[in-house]
Amino acid sequence: MLTPAEWGIVALSLKVGGVAVLATLPLAFALAWLLARVRFPGKVLVDGLVHLPLVVPPVVTGWLLLLAFAPAGPIGGWLEAWLGASVLFRWTGAAIASGVMALPLMVRAIRLSIEGVDLRLEAAARTLGAGRWRTFATITLPLSLPGVIAGVVLGFARALGEFGATITFVSNVPGETQTLPLAIYAALQTPGGEALVLRLAGVSVLLSLVALVASELIARRMGRGMHVL
């Protein structure tokens, strides 16, 4: 059984992962639609930048976030000047780091779903008088929704397991930024912390497994739906 403090770690991890995915979803969808439907110079470069967090060390991503959101950074300075706020050493910073790391997986899943939508259906809707936005809302979005859901689930699983960028960006502050991976790391550095590691690792594996199974089921359903179309 988990102690109240350990349940707090689990709750914080779920909050950070949920906020990260929900805040990242509009950007992920916009990037996925742009890469799937629009031809423009530098498209390969944009695609590479979107997927860069998958290949660079997470510590590098965290360091870049630290430079951007530090009080003297371009984003951190604006937040300090206009809102009097900072995300350093806060759970909101952990959510930002998790969102950045989850973004490539979300974009990939949503992009594949959008590319799977038959363009002839959209063309038929336009010939029947539907405008661009109505076609998007009634044809493109509903048909790509399974991929959107799969991307959200994959992004959430990735956010739950985020470690390197988070600890570099917002450190490991108990009760504020200490999510499951960071708590496991701290327990590994503590003599006699094996039991805590076992409990938290079990919860992490369970949550990640549930998310991955859900993503696979959604992907299969999406595949059957596209086959019927």
MODELLER restraints for C-alpha pairs under 7 A, 6 or more apart:
rsr = mdl.restraints
at = mdl.atoms
rsr.add(forms.Gaussian(group=physical.xy_distance, feature=features.Distance(at['CA:9:A'], at['CA:178:A']), mean=6.78, stdev=0.5))
rsr.add(forms.Gaussian(group=physical.xy_distance, feature=features.Distance(at['CA:9:A'], at['CA:179:A']), mean=5.69, stdev=0.5))
rsr.add(forms.Gaussian(group=physical.xy_distance, feature=features.Distance(at['CA:9:A'], at['CA:180:A']), mean=6.17, stdev=0.5))
rsr.add(forms.Gaussian(group=physical.xy_distance, feature=features.Distance(at['CA:10:A'], at['CA:180:A']), mean=6.41, stdev=0.5))
rsr.add(forms.Gaussian(group=physical.xy_distance, feature=features.Distance(at['CA:12:A'], at['CA:179:A']), mean=6.19, stdev=0.5))
rsr.add(forms.Gaussian(group=physical.xy_distance, feature=features.Distance(at['CA:13:A'], at['CA:160:A']), mean=6.25, stdev=0.5))
rsr.add(forms.Gaussian(group=physical.xy_distance, feature=features.Distance(at['CA:13:A'], at['CA:179:A']), mean=4.80, stdev=0.5))
rsr.add(forms.Gaussian(group=physical.xy_distance, feature=features.Distance(at['CA:13:A'], at['CA:180:A']), mean=6.13, stdev=0.5))
rsr.add(forms.Gaussian(group=physical.xy_distance, feature=features.Distance(at['CA:16:A'], at['CA:91:A']), mean=6.79, stdev=0.5))
rsr.add(forms.Gaussian(group=physical.xy_distance, feature=features.Distance(at['CA:16:A'], at['CA:94:A']), mean=6.62, stdev=0.5))
rsr.add(forms.Gaussian(group=physical.xy_distance, feature=features.Distance(at['CA:16:A'], at['CA:95:A']), mean=4.84, stdev=0.5))
rsr.add(forms.Gaussian(group=physical.xy_distance, feature=features.Distance(at['CA:17:A'], at['CA:95:A']), mean=6.52, stdev=0.5))
rsr.add(forms.Gaussian(group=physical.xy_distance, feature=features.Distance(at['CA:17:A'], at['CA:98:A']), mean=6.80, stdev=0.5))
rsr.add(forms.Gaussian(group=physical.xy_distance, feature=features.Distance(at['CA:17:A'], at['CA:156:A']), mean=5.54, stdev=0.5))
rsr.add(forms.Gaussian(group=physical.xy_distance, feature=features.Distance(at['CA:17:A'], at['CA:159:A']), mean=5.02, stdev=0.5))
rsr.add(forms.Gaussian(group=physical.xy_distance, feature=features.Distance(at['CA:17:A'], at['CA:160:A']), mean=5.63, stdev=0.5))
rsr.add(forms.Gaussian(group=physical.xy_distance, feature=features.Distance(at['CA:18:A'], at['CA:156:A']), mean=6.60, stdev=0.5))
rsr.add(forms.Gaussian(group=physical.xy_distance, feature=features.Distance(at['CA:19:A'], at['CA:95:A']), mean=6.35, stdev=0.5))
rsr.add(forms.Gaussian(group=physical.xy_distance, feature=features.Distance(at['CA:20:A'], at['CA:95:A']), mean=4.71, stdev=0.5))
rsr.add(forms.Gaussian(group=physical.xy_distance, feature=features.Distance(at['CA:20:A'], at['CA:96:A']), mean=6.16, stdev=0.5))
rsr.add(forms.Gaussian(group=physical.xy_distance, feature=features.Distance(at['CA:20:A'], at['CA:98:A']), mean=5.95, stdev=0.5))
rsr.add(forms.Gaussian(group=physical.xy_distance, feature=features.Distance(at['CA:20:A'], at['CA:99:A']), mean=4.46, stdev=0.5))
rsr.add(forms.Gaussian(group=physical.xy_distance, feature=features.Distance(at['CA:21:A'], at['CA:99:A']), mean=5.95, stdev=0.5))
rsr.add(forms.Gaussian(group=physical.xy_distance, feature=features.Distance(at['CA:21:A'], at['CA:152:A']), mean=6.39, stdev=0.5))
rsr.add(forms.Gaussian(group=physical.xy_distance, feature=features.Distance(at['CA:21:A'], at['CA:155:A']), mean=6.24, stdev=0.5))
rsr.add(forms.Gaussian(group=physical.xy_distance, feature=features.Distance(at['CA:21:A'], at['CA:156:A']), mean=5.99, stdev=0.5))
rsr.add(forms.Gaussian(group=physical.xy_distance, feature=features.Distance(at['CA:24:A'], at['CA:99:A']), mean=5.85, stdev=0.5))
rsr.add(forms.Gaussian(group=physical.xy_distance, feature=features.Distance(at['CA:24:A'], at['CA:103:A']), mean=6.70, stdev=0.5))
rsr.add(forms.Gaussian(group=physical.xy_distance, feature=features.Distance(at['CA:28:A'], at['CA:103:A']), mean=6.18, stdev=0.5))
rsr.add(forms.Gaussian(group=physical.xy_distance, feature=features.Distance(at['CA:28:A'], at['CA:106:A']), mean=6.15, stdev=0.5))
rsr.add(forms.Gaussian(group=physical.xy_distance, feature=features.Distance(at['CA:28:A'], at['CA:107:A']), mean=5.00, stdev=0.5))
rsr.add(forms.Gaussian(group=physical.xy_distance, feature=features.Distance(at['CA:29:A'], at['CA:107:A']), mean=6.53, stdev=0.5))
rsr.add(forms.Gaussian(group=physical.xy_distance, feature=features.Distance(at['CA:29:A'], at['CA:110:A']), mean=6.55, stdev=0.5))
rsr.add(forms.Gaussian(group=physical.xy_distance, feature=features.Distance(at['CA:31:A'], at['CA:107:A']), mean=6.65, stdev=0.5))
rsr.add(forms.Gaussian(group=physical.xy_distance, feature=features.Distance(at['CA:32:A'], at['CA:107:A']), mean=5.07, stdev=0.5))
rsr.add(forms.Gaussian(group=physical.xy_distance, feature=features.Distance(at['CA:32:A'], at['CA:110:A']), mean=5.93, stdev=0.5))
rsr.add(forms.Gaussian(group=physical.xy_distance, feature=features.Distance(at['CA:32:A'], at['CA:111:A']), mean=4.46, stdev=0.5))
rsr.add(forms.Gaussian(group=physical.xy_distance, feature=features.Distance(at['CA:33:A'], at['CA:111:A']), mean=6.33, stdev=0.5))
rsr.add(forms.Gaussian(group=physical.xy_distance, feature=features.Distance(at['CA:33:A'], at['CA:114:A']), mean=6.81, stdev=0.5))
rsr.add(forms.Gaussian(group=physical.xy_distance, feature=features.Distance(at['CA:36:A'], at['CA:111:A']), mean=5.79, stdev=0.5))
rsr.add(forms.Gaussian(group=physical.xy_distance, feature=features.Distance(at['CA:36:A'], at['CA:114:A']), mean=6.67, stdev=0.5))
rsr.add(forms.Gaussian(group=physical.xy_distance, feature=features.Distance(at['CA:36:A'], at['CA:115:A']), mean=5.83, stdev=0.5))
rsr.add(forms.Gaussian(group=physical.xy_distance, feature=features.Distance(at['CA:50:A'], at['CA:104:A']), mean=5.83, stdev=0.5))
rsr.add(forms.Gaussian(group=physical.xy_distance, feature=features.Distance(at['CA:51:A'], at['CA:104:A']), mean=4.94, stdev=0.5))
rsr.add(forms.Gaussian(group=physical.xy_distance, feature=features.Distance(at['CA:53:A'], at['CA:61:A']), mean=6.69, stdev=0.5))
rsr.add(forms.Gaussian(group=physical.xy_distance, feature=features.Distance(at['CA:53:A'], at['CA:101:A']), mean=5.84, stdev=0.5))
rsr.add(forms.Gaussian(group=physical.xy_distance, feature=features.Distance(at['CA:54:A'], at['CA:104:A']), mean=6.97, stdev=0.5))
rsr.add(forms.Gaussian(group=physical.xy_distance, feature=features.Distance(at['CA:58:A'], at['CA:164:A']), mean=4.90, stdev=0.5))
rsr.add(forms.Gaussian(group=physical.xy_distance, feature=features.Distance(at['CA:58:A'], at['CA:165:A']), mean=4.76, stdev=0.5))
rsr.add(forms.Gaussian(group=physical.xy_distance, feature=features.Distance(at['CA:59:A'], at['CA:164:A']), mean=5.06, stdev=0.5))
rsr.add(forms.Gaussian(group=physical.xy_distance, feature=features.Distance(at['CA:59:A'], at['CA:165:A']), mean=4.98, stdev=0.5))
rsr.add(forms.Gaussian(group=physical.xy_distance, feature=features.Distance(at['CA:59:A'], at['CA:168:A']), mean=6.00, stdev=0.5))
rsr.add(forms.Gaussian(group=physical.xy_distance, feature=features.Distance(at['CA:61:A'], at['CA:165:A']), mean=5.66, stdev=0.5))
rsr.add(forms.Gaussian(group=physical.xy_distance, feature=features.Distance(at['CA:62:A'], at['CA:97:A']), mean=6.86, stdev=0.5))
rsr.add(forms.Gaussian(group=physical.xy_distance, feature=features.Distance(at['CA:62:A'], at['CA:165:A']), mean=3.83, stdev=0.5))
rsr.add(forms.Gaussian(group=physical.xy_distance, feature=features.Distance(at['CA:62:A'], at['CA:166:A']), mean=6.26, stdev=0.5))
rsr.add(forms.Gaussian(group=physical.xy_distance, feature=features.Distance(at['CA:62:A'], at['CA:168:A']), mean=5.06, stdev=0.5))
rsr.add(forms.Gaussian(group=physical.xy_distance, feature=features.Distance(at['CA:62:A'], at['CA:169:A']), mean=4.74, stdev=0.5))
rsr.add(forms.Gaussian(group=physical.xy_distance, feature=features.Distance(at['CA:63:A'], at['CA:168:A']), mean=6.18, stdev=0.5))
rsr.add(forms.Gaussian(group=physical.xy_distance, feature=features.Distance(at['CA:63:A'], at['CA:169:A']), mean=6.21, stdev=0.5))
rsr.add(forms.Gaussian(group=physical.xy_distance, feature=features.Distance(at['CA:65:A'], at['CA:169:A']), mean=6.33, stdev=0.5))
rsr.add(forms.Gaussian(group=physical.xy_distance, feature=features.Distance(at['CA:66:A'], at['CA:169:A']), mean=5.19, stdev=0.5))
rsr.add(forms.Gaussian(group=physical.xy_distance, feature=features.Distance(at['CA:67:A'], at['CA:73:A']), mean=5.67, stdev=0.5))
rsr.add(forms.Gaussian(group=physical.xy_distance, feature=features.Distance(at['CA:68:A'], at['CA:74:A']), mean=5.64, stdev=0.5))
rsr.add(forms.Gaussian(group=physical.xy_distance, feature=features.Distance(at['CA:68:A'], at['CA:75:A']), mean=5.54, stdev=0.5))
rsr.add(forms.Gaussian(group=physical.xy_distance, feature=features.Distance(at['CA:68:A'], at['CA:76:A']), mean=6.26, stdev=0.5))
rsr.add(forms.Gaussian(group=physical.xy_distance, feature=features.Distance(at['CA:69:A'], at['CA:75:A']), mean=5.17, stdev=0.5))
rsr.add(forms.Gaussian(group=physical.xy_distance, feature=features.Distance(at['CA:69:A'], at['CA:76:A']), mean=3.80, stdev=0.5))
rsr.add(forms.Gaussian(group=physical.xy_distance, feature=features.Distance(at['CA:70:A'], at['CA:76:A']), mean=4.94, stdev=0.5))
rsr.add(forms.Gaussian(group=physical.xy_distance, feature=features.Distance(at['CA:70:A'], at['CA:77:A']), mean=6.97, stdev=0.5))
rsr.add(forms.Gaussian(group=physical.xy_distance, feature=features.Distance(at['CA:71:A'], at['CA:77:A']), mean=4.76, stdev=0.5))
rsr.add(forms.Gaussian(group=physical.xy_distance, feature=features.Distance(at['CA:71:A'], at['CA:80:A']), mean=6.68, stdev=0.5))
rsr.add(forms.Gaussian(group=physical.xy_distance, feature=features.Distance(at['CA:76:A'], at['CA:86:A']), mean=6.64, stdev=0.5))
rsr.add(forms.Gaussian(group=physical.xy_distance, feature=features.Distance(at['CA:79:A'], at['CA:85:A']), mean=5.57, stdev=0.5))
rsr.add(forms.Gaussian(group=physical.xy_distance, feature=features.Distance(at['CA:79:A'], at['CA:86:A']), mean=6.47, stdev=0.5))
rsr.add(forms.Gaussian(group=physical.xy_distance, feature=features.Distance(at['CA:80:A'], at['CA:86:A']), mean=6.30, stdev=0.5))
rsr.add(forms.Gaussian(group=physical.xy_distance, feature=features.Distance(at['CA:87:A'], at['CA:93:A']), mean=4.64, stdev=0.5))
rsr.add(forms.Gaussian(group=physical.xy_distance, feature=features.Distance(at['CA:88:A'], at['CA:170:A']), mean=5.29, stdev=0.5))
rsr.add(forms.Gaussian(group=physical.xy_distance, feature=features.Distance(at['CA:89:A'], at['CA:170:A']), mean=4.36, stdev=0.5))
rsr.add(forms.Gaussian(group=physical.xy_distance, feature=features.Distance(at['CA:89:A'], at['CA:171:A']), mean=6.24, stdev=0.5))
rsr.add(forms.Gaussian(group=physical.xy_distance, feature=features.Distance(at['CA:89:A'], at['CA:173:A']), mean=6.89, stdev=0.5))
rsr.add(forms.Gaussian(group=physical.xy_distance, feature=features.Distance(at['CA:89:A'], at['CA:177:A']), mean=6.64, stdev=0.5))
rsr.add(forms.Gaussian(group=physical.xy_distance, feature=features.Distance(at['CA:90:A'], at['CA:170:A']), mean=6.63, stdev=0.5))
rsr.add(forms.Gaussian(group=physical.xy_distance, feature=features.Distance(at['CA:90:A'], at['CA:176:A']), mean=5.79, stdev=0.5))
rsr.add(forms.Gaussian(group=physical.xy_distance, feature=features.Distance(at['CA:90:A'], at['CA:177:A']), mean=5.97, stdev=0.5))
rsr.add(forms.Gaussian(group=physical.xy_distance, feature=features.Distance(at['CA:91:A'], at['CA:176:A']), mean=5.31, stdev=0.5))
rsr.add(forms.Gaussian(group=physical.xy_distance, feature=features.Distance(at['CA:91:A'], at['CA:177:A']), mean=4.86, stdev=0.5))
rsr.add(forms.Gaussian(group=physical.xy_distance, feature=features.Distance(at['CA:93:A'], at['CA:170:A']), mean=6.13, stdev=0.5))
rsr.add(forms.Gaussian(group=physical.xy_distance, feature=features.Distance(at['CA:94:A'], at['CA:166:A']), mean=5.47, stdev=0.5))
rsr.add(forms.Gaussian(group=physical.xy_distance, feature=features.Distance(at['CA:94:A'], at['CA:170:A']), mean=6.38, stdev=0.5))
rsr.add(forms.Gaussian(group=physical.xy_distance, feature=features.Distance(at['CA:94:A'], at['CA:177:A']), mean=6.03, stdev=0.5))
rsr.add(forms.Gaussian(group=physical.xy_distance, feature=features.Distance(at['CA:97:A'], at['CA:165:A']), mean=5.93, stdev=0.5))
rsr.add(forms.Gaussian(group=physical.xy_distance, feature=features.Distance(at['CA:97:A'], at['CA:166:A']), mean=5.51, stdev=0.5))
rsr.add(forms.Gaussian(group=physical.xy_distance, feature=features.Distance(at['CA:98:A'], at['CA:159:A']), mean=4.69, stdev=0.5))
rsr.add(forms.Gaussian(group=physical.xy_distance, feature=features.Distance(at['CA:98:A'], at['CA:162:A']), mean=5.91, stdev=0.5))
rsr.add(forms.Gaussian(group=physical.xy_distance, feature=features.Distance(at['CA:99:A'], at['CA:159:A']), mean=6.64, stdev=0.5))
rsr.add(forms.Gaussian(group=physical.xy_distance, feature=features.Distance(at['CA:102:A'], at['CA:155:A']), mean=4.60, stdev=0.5))
rsr.add(forms.Gaussian(group=physical.xy_distance, feature=features.Distance(at['CA:102:A'], at['CA:158:A']), mean=5.59, stdev=0.5))
rsr.add(forms.Gaussian(group=physical.xy_distance, feature=features.Distance(at['CA:102:A'], at['CA:159:A']), mean=5.90, stdev=0.5))
rsr.add(forms.Gaussian(group=physical.xy_distance, feature=features.Distance(at['CA:103:A'], at['CA:155:A']), mean=6.82, stdev=0.5))
rsr.add(forms.Gaussian(group=physical.xy_distance, feature=features.Distance(at['CA:105:A'], at['CA:151:A']), mean=6.52, stdev=0.5))
rsr.add(forms.Gaussian(group=physical.xy_distance, feature=features.Distance(at['CA:105:A'], at['CA:154:A']), mean=6.62, stdev=0.5))
rsr.add(forms.Gaussian(group=physical.xy_distance, feature=features.Distance(at['CA:105:A'], at['CA:155:A']), mean=6.06, stdev=0.5))
rsr.add(forms.Gaussian(group=physical.xy_distance, feature=features.Distance(at['CA:106:A'], at['CA:151:A']), mean=4.22, stdev=0.5))
rsr.add(forms.Gaussian(group=physical.xy_distance, feature=features.Distance(at['CA:106:A'], at['CA:152:A']), mean=6.18, stdev=0.5))
rsr.add(forms.Gaussian(group=physical.xy_distance, feature=features.Distance(at['CA:106:A'], at['CA:154:A']), mean=6.78, stdev=0.5))
rsr.add(forms.Gaussian(group=physical.xy_distance, feature=features.Distance(at['CA:106:A'], at['CA:155:A']), mean=5.61, stdev=0.5))
rsr.add(forms.Gaussian(group=physical.xy_distance, feature=features.Distance(at['CA:109:A'], at['CA:147:A']), mean=5.71, stdev=0.5))
rsr.add(forms.Gaussian(group=physical.xy_distance, feature=features.Distance(at['CA:109:A'], at['CA:148:A']), mean=6.89, stdev=0.5))
rsr.add(forms.Gaussian(group=physical.xy_distance, feature=features.Distance(at['CA:109:A'], at['CA:150:A']), mean=6.69, stdev=0.5))
rsr.add(forms.Gaussian(group=physical.xy_distance, feature=features.Distance(at['CA:109:A'], at['CA:151:A']), mean=4.99, stdev=0.5))
rsr.add(forms.Gaussian(group=physical.xy_distance, feature=features.Distance(at['CA:110:A'], at['CA:147:A']), mean=5.07, stdev=0.5))
rsr.add(forms.Gaussian(group=physical.xy_distance, feature=features.Distance(at['CA:110:A'], at['CA:148:A']), mean=5.04, stdev=0.5))
rsr.add(forms.Gaussian(group=physical.xy_distance, feature=features.Distance(at['CA:110:A'], at['CA:151:A']), mean=6.00, stdev=0.5))
rsr.add(forms.Gaussian(group=physical.xy_distance, feature=features.Distance(at['CA:113:A'], at['CA:144:A']), mean=5.00, stdev=0.5))
rsr.add(forms.Gaussian(group=physical.xy_distance, feature=features.Distance(at['CA:113:A'], at['CA:147:A']), mean=4.92, stdev=0.5))
rsr.add(forms.Gaussian(group=physical.xy_distance, feature=features.Distance(at['CA:114:A'], at['CA:144:A']), mean=5.35, stdev=0.5))
rsr.add(forms.Gaussian(group=physical.xy_distance, feature=features.Distance(at['CA:117:A'], at['CA:140:A']), mean=6.62, stdev=0.5))
rsr.add(forms.Gaussian(group=physical.xy_distance, feature=features.Distance(at['CA:117:A'], at['CA:143:A']), mean=6.40, stdev=0.5))
rsr.add(forms.Gaussian(group=physical.xy_distance, feature=features.Distance(at['CA:117:A'], at['CA:144:A']), mean=6.81, stdev=0.5))
rsr.add(forms.Gaussian(group=physical.xy_distance, feature=features.Distance(at['CA:122:A'], at['CA:135:A']), mean=6.23, stdev=0.5))
rsr.add(forms.Gaussian(group=physical.xy_distance, feature=features.Distance(at['CA:122:A'], at['CA:139:A']), mean=6.50, stdev=0.5))
rsr.add(forms.Gaussian(group=physical.xy_distance, feature=features.Distance(at['CA:125:A'], at['CA:135:A']), mean=6.28, stdev=0.5))
rsr.add(forms.Gaussian(group=physical.xy_distance, feature=features.Distance(at['CA:126:A'], at['CA:135:A']), mean=6.98, stdev=0.5))
rsr.add(forms.Gaussian(group=physical.xy_distance, feature=features.Distance(at['CA:146:A'], at['CA:218:A']), mean=6.25, stdev=0.5))
rsr.add(forms.Gaussian(group=physical.xy_distance, feature=features.Distance(at['CA:146:A'], at['CA:222:A']), mean=5.61, stdev=0.5))
rsr.add(forms.Gaussian(group=physical.xy_distance, feature=features.Distance(at['CA:147:A'], at['CA:219:A']), mean=6.92, stdev=0.5))
rsr.add(forms.Gaussian(group=physical.xy_distance, feature=features.Distance(at['CA:150:A'], at['CA:215:A']), mean=4.90, stdev=0.5))
rsr.add(forms.Gaussian(group=physical.xy_distance, feature=features.Distance(at['CA:150:A'], at['CA:218:A']), mean=5.99, stdev=0.5))
rsr.add(forms.Gaussian(group=physical.xy_distance, feature=features.Distance(at['CA:150:A'], at['CA:219:A']), mean=6.48, stdev=0.5))
rsr.add(forms.Gaussian(group=physical.xy_distance, feature=features.Distance(at['CA:153:A'], at['CA:211:A']), mean=5.81, stdev=0.5))
rsr.add(forms.Gaussian(group=physical.xy_distance, feature=features.Distance(at['CA:153:A'], at['CA:215:A']), mean=5.83, stdev=0.5))
rsr.add(forms.Gaussian(group=physical.xy_distance, feature=features.Distance(at['CA:154:A'], at['CA:211:A']), mean=6.83, stdev=0.5))
rsr.add(forms.Gaussian(group=physical.xy_distance, feature=features.Distance(at['CA:154:A'], at['CA:212:A']), mean=6.69, stdev=0.5))
rsr.add(forms.Gaussian(group=physical.xy_distance, feature=features.Distance(at['CA:154:A'], at['CA:215:A']), mean=6.44, stdev=0.5))
rsr.add(forms.Gaussian(group=physical.xy_distance, feature=features.Distance(at['CA:157:A'], at['CA:208:A']), mean=5.40, stdev=0.5))
rsr.add(forms.Gaussian(group=physical.xy_distance, feature=features.Distance(at['CA:157:A'], at['CA:211:A']), mean=5.82, stdev=0.5))
rsr.add(forms.Gaussian(group=physical.xy_distance, feature=features.Distance(at['CA:161:A'], at['CA:181:A']), mean=6.16, stdev=0.5))
rsr.add(forms.Gaussian(group=physical.xy_distance, feature=features.Distance(at['CA:162:A'], at['CA:181:A']), mean=6.89, stdev=0.5))
rsr.add(forms.Gaussian(group=physical.xy_distance, feature=features.Distance(at['CA:163:A'], at['CA:181:A']), mean=5.80, stdev=0.5))
rsr.add(forms.Gaussian(group=physical.xy_distance, feature=features.Distance(at['CA:163:A'], at['CA:182:A']), mean=6.32, stdev=0.5))
rsr.add(forms.Gaussian(group=physical.xy_distance, feature=features.Distance(at['CA:170:A'], at['CA:177:A']), mean=6.84, stdev=0.5))
rsr.add(forms.Gaussian(group=physical.xy_distance, feature=features.Distance(at['CA:172:A'], at['CA:178:A']), mean=5.20, stdev=0.5))
rsr.add(forms.Gaussian(group=physical.xy_distance, feature=features.Distance(at['CA:172:A'], at['CA:182:A']), mean=6.36, stdev=0.5))
rsr.add(forms.Gaussian(group=physical.xy_distance, feature=features.Distance(at['CA:180:A'], at['CA:200:A']), mean=6.64, stdev=0.5))
rsr.add(forms.Gaussian(group=physical.xy_distance, feature=features.Distance(at['CA:180:A'], at['CA:204:A']), mean=6.91, stdev=0.5))
rsr.add(forms.Gaussian(group=physical.xy_distance, feature=features.Distance(at['CA:184:A'], at['CA:197:A']), mean=5.35, stdev=0.5))
rsr.add(forms.Gaussian(group=physical.xy_distance, feature=features.Distance(at['CA:184:A'], at['CA:200:A']), mean=6.52, stdev=0.5))
rsr.add(forms.Gaussian(group=physical.xy_distance, feature=features.Distance(at['CA:187:A'], at['CA:193:A']), mean=5.00, stdev=0.5))
rsr.add(forms.Gaussian(group=physical.xy_distance, feature=features.Distance(at['CA:187:A'], at['CA:196:A']), mean=6.60, stdev=0.5))
rsr.add(forms.Gaussian(group=physical.xy_distance, feature=features.Distance(at['CA:187:A'], at['CA:197:A']), mean=6.00, stdev=0.5))
rsr.add(forms.Gaussian(group=physical.xy_distance, feature=features.Distance(at['CA:188:A'], at['CA:194:A']), mean=6.88, stdev=0.5))
rsr.add(forms.Gaussian(group=physical.xy_distance, feature=features.Distance(at['CA:188:A'], at['CA:197:A']), mean=6.76, stdev=0.5))
